[in-house]
Amino acid sequence: MERSVRAAATASVDEGEFVRRLRRAGVLIRPRYAAGRDDVVAGYSVAVRPTVGEKPIWYGGGRLARDLTLPRLWEGWPDNPQTAQGAVDEWRATAKNPWEYRPVAPGREESTLSPEMWKQYSDEIGQLRKQLRDVPVMDRATWAHVARETAGAFAAWSQRVEATPGPLAKTSRELARSAHLRSYQSRPKPAQLGSASNAAMILMQAASGGQGTMAEAIMLRQLGRVSVAILDMHSTVGDARWVEQVTMMLRNQFAAVTDRLPAVPGKSADPDSRTQTADVPVVMRRATDGLAAPGTGSPVPTTLQPTKRKTPATPRVRNGLGRD
């Protein structure tokens, strides 16, 4: 459940898309309204769809992880009247019937992916890695945003290729743990900072199957380089025990994932890299020496089947919109 919510949150550009993506993933979701209101959402809970005759077991976002509460998720999404109203419409729709919810205004989660997106979004992660060179190690809020989004990308990958949580899911969880902050340390994501959210999006919307592609290998390498940067930051600030634990986990867990992917050429795939070997970059070996058996397959682009559209509800003016 945690990886499903984390993947959907990272892949979504706003709150309404988050609701729709979770439902596409088969997760039941319902809002928690502010006292006496039906237009101000203060939180949410999710559940696995139960078997016939059983009742769902609901979990609030905060029970899944500290950084999956709705207020923390808001920090990564735009805050404007249009997106807020769209979110309220989707929450109302799922609140009316959590079992048979249909999206009010389907968005990009219904779109068809193109193969070119793999390179584009891998390049975005590479650009993020370059930006991290200028982020002070004591800027915990910015590093937390990076760790949270990178964790979301790994969660999305896990959701697609691991029948049960495996190496990718464990990587996601450990990176997410490094993103936990106290309330006074938290702040909105810097607007100029790059993102791994598009990588999470394409990984969520891709199909499972196959032995892996060069595009996937390059994206995994870029995600690994960002992960190593996060480890280096924690090492610098003195989180030695956490770094040791995560490094050992990566070495012992991750080799089987890279073994299923083709070797990345040393020059054409990443002109900026100065840590290449004949097959896999040294920086990726630092993060991936080791790995348990991979999951059910490997994501590749596919055509998505859109759900039946409904006439959008008439927008209503929303005050506060749960942001207070």
Summary of the structure (lengths in Angstrom):
residues: 324
radius of gyration: 19.5
end to end distance: 26.9
largest distance: 63.0
contacts: 1052
relative contact order: 0.16
helix: 50%
strand: 6%
